[in-house]
Amino acid sequence: MRKIILKDYEPEEGHTFSVRSSLVAVLFNEDGLDGREIIHRDELAKRIESTNEEHILLEETDYQKVIRGLNATDLKPHGRSVVEFLKRVLDAPTIDVQEKQ
């Protein structure tokens, strides 16, 4: 599982970068998604939006969907304000999870 921090941050004073909405947006940026995959990604998007935690744990398959969407995104207009977001996603630590008994 990968742990991504969802807490918003301020890359510059007076500007807040919304991590949740940015993470949801990149999910749908990949070209060639069929209808079934869009539905699966929407379910993941709803999970990201609805979590009350300041982080989310993603299984590797869902994490790879985020990565593919991120790689398909033009980040140039955002400049340095997106660096923290990229670090949170690309450097997301792997967390070992054990099933509850």
C-alpha positions in Angstrom: 0.0 0.0 0.0 1.1 3.6 -0.6 0.4 6.4 1.8 -0.3 9.8 0.2 -0.8 12.9 2.4 -4.0 14.7 1.5 -3.6 17.8 3.6 -3.6 21.1 1.6 -0.5 23.3 1.6 0.5 26.8 0.8 3.3 27.0 -1.8 3.1 30.8 -1.5 1.4 33.0 0.9 -2.3 33.5 0.1 -2.5 30.6 -2.3 -3.6 27.1 -1.1 -2.9 24.0 -3.2 -5.8 21.6 -2.9 -4.2 18.1 -2.8 -7.5 16.1 -2.8 -9.0 17.8 -5.8 -5.7 17.7 -7.7 -5.3 14.0 -7.0 -8.8 13.4 -8.2 -8.3 15.5 -11.3 -5.2 13.5 -12.4 -7.1 10.3 -12.2 -9.0 11.2 -15.4 -6.2 12.7 -17.4 -5.0 9.5 -19.0 -5.9 9.0 -22.7 -7.8 5.9 -23.9 -9.8 5.2 -20.8 -12.8 3.0 -21.5 -16.2 3.5 -19.8 -15.6 0.7 -17.2 -12.2 2.2 -16.2 -13.7 5.7 -15.8 -16.3 4.2 -13.5 -13.6 2.5 -11.4 -11.6 5.7 -11.2 -14.7 7.6 -10.2 -15.1 5.2 -7.3 -11.5 5.8 -6.3 -12.1 9.6 -6.7 -15.1 9.4 -4.3 -13.0 7.5 -1.8 -10.3 10.2 -1.9 -12.8 13.0 -1.5 -14.7 11.4 1.3 -11.9 10.2 3.6 -11.7 12.1 6.9 -8.1 11.2 7.3 -5.2 13.5 6.4 -3.8 10.7 4.3 -5.0 7.8 2.2 -3.7 4.3 1.7 -3.8 3.1 -1.9 -3.3 -0.4 -3.1 -0.6 -0.7 -5.8 -3.1 -0.9 -8.7 -4.9 2.3 -7.6 -1.5 4.0 -7.0 -0.4 3.1 -10.5 -3.6 4.7 -11.9 -2.6 7.9 -10.1 0.9 7.7 -11.5 -0.3 7.1 -15.1 -2.8 10.0 -14.8 0.0 12.2 -13.3 2.3 11.4 -16.2 -0.4 12.3 -18.7 -0.9 15.7 -17.0 0.7 19.0 -18.2 2.1 20.4 -15.0 4.0 23.3 -16.6 1.4 26.0 -16.0 1.6 25.3 -12.2 5.4 25.7 -12.0 6.9 25.3 -8.5 3.6 25.3 -6.7 3.1 21.6 -7.8 6.5 20.4 -6.5 5.1 19.4 -3.0 2.2 17.6 -4.7 4.6 15.7 -6.9 6.8 14.7 -3.9 3.8 13.5 -2.0 2.6 11.3 -4.9 5.9 10.1 -6.4 7.7 9.6 -3.1 4.7 8.1 -1.3 6.0 5.6 1.2 5.2 1.9 1.0 3.2 0.8 4.0 3.0 -2.8 5.1 -0.6 -3.6 6.1 -1.7 -6.7 7.9 -5.2 -8.0 7.8 -7.1 -7.6 11.1 -7.7 -10.9 12.9 
